[in-house]
Amino acid sequence: MNYDLIVIGSGPGGYVAAIRASQLGMKVAVAEKAELGGVCLNWGCIPTKALLKSANVFEYLQKAESFGISLDSKPEADLKAMVKRSRQTAQGMSKGIQFLFKKNKIEHLKGSAKVLPGKKIALTSEEGETKEYSAKHIIIATGARSRELPGLKQDGEKIIGYRKAMVMEKQPESMVVVGSGAIGSEFAYFYNAIGTKVTLVEFMPSIVPVEDEDVSKQLERSFKKSGMKVMTKSSVEEVDASGKKLKVKIKTSKGVQEVETDVVLSAVGITPNTENLGLEETGIKTDKGKIEVDEFYRTTVEGYYAIGDVVSGQALAHVASAEGIACVEKIAGHHPEPLDYNNIPGCTYCSPEVASVGYTEKAAKEAGYELKVGKFPFTASGKASAAGHKDGFVKVIFDAKYGELLGVHMIGANVTEMIAEAVVARKLETTGQEILKAVHPHPTMSEAMMEATAAAYDEVIHM
């Protein structure tokens, strides 16, 4: 059967691209061997946020008395029930994609797909039957999987990846988390919050290493205050799994330390799913496992495109979606703007939350800017005090010459809901004075954006 577009993969890049293409009048099919929604909806963004919400509620209950609420008994964490809720949430979202496909007349081709020359794909069903389909355009959106370190081979039981961490049947008494990016920090927070003794190991000098240095330091303080052990400038050298407990040898700046634990969670990044896709046979070029594309996601072979985690750029769901939309709009003859990868928000949903966009202070200085930097702590926020969430701050970075907003870095409760203001402000080339004169509602956490801006211009009121 012939289509205008076939998308391989139904994650937030693939399904969004398919829906937008359908809206633009194309006849669309999506090849997907697993559940619709990809890793994000089924094994990533959505189910992890459900688990993190359970941890948030558990923490609230433990502090109930400080809010004037008495409980008859001490709250207990039930990991099995938390996992069940998480899986139900993911399943509901996946069914939502099924509905959207039906609504937009998108055909689901169930099976494993690989590209063929001549704008075709070969689709192999679970039963082993292979069929060929052709299209005017083919988008590869196969995503990525957990990366394994050579000395930290995952066995799915004692040394695990994020997927296993999401569905553990029994809560471990102790856990070593290797890697403090978004995945590592979120799981470290979750398990620590429900009572597991967590050690977080990071090779770089600071945790969440892509974030502004001030944010990294604050998150480390918050994690340590919650009882987590944090080890930076450290690497796992060896794991001895011969006994009941794992013995983890960790190389630090002060020598080798040994930590005993029940489970090691490897959260050291991802690997693009580009193997066995027929790329070489079709002539599509790759670089270090990622597919080479231009600014509108055209590969080196006409009629073939790639988006999301299989191409260079931030491996984030919202990036894949934006790439998918730009890609199909270009295919349809529209004139979309190339994506500005320096205005992509990054969010980490531990507690306190982390959200940022644009330059860090260090990167802005290295780029040659003269800066105005403002910072407003949530300890000075009325809403944060009332809510019992005083950890964190908002930090803003402006170009001193023209007032351009170069970067915004937030850590605190609900800041992942606040960062969009900064993204829009940067998109509109808003100046510091314009943000300062935009009246923000009181009392809210979002006031901190205005107050931090005021601090940058020596006009802060509440600090």
Secondary structure, DSSP 8 states (H G I E B T S, - for coil): -EEEEEEE--STTHHHHHHHHHHTT--EEEEESS-TTHHHHHHSHHHHHHHHHHHHHHHHHHTGGGGT---SS-----HHHHHHHHHHHHHHHHHHHHHHHHHTT-EEEESEEEEETTTEEEEE-TTS-EEEEEEEEEEE---EEE--BTTB---SSSEE-HHHHHS-SS--SEEEEE--SHHHHHHHHHHHHTT-EEEEE-SSSSSSTTS-HHHHHHHHHHHHHTT-EEE-S-EEEEEE-SSSSEEEEEEETTEEEEEEESEEEE-S-EEE--TTSSHHHHT--EETTEE---TT-B-SSTTEEE-GGGSSS---HHHHHHHHHHHHHHHTT-------GGG--EEE-SSSEEEEEE--HHHHHHTT--EEEEEEEGGG-HHHHHHT----EEEEEEETTT-BEEEEEEEETTGGGTHHHHHHHHHTT-BHHHHHHS---SS-TTHHHHHHHHHHTT--S--
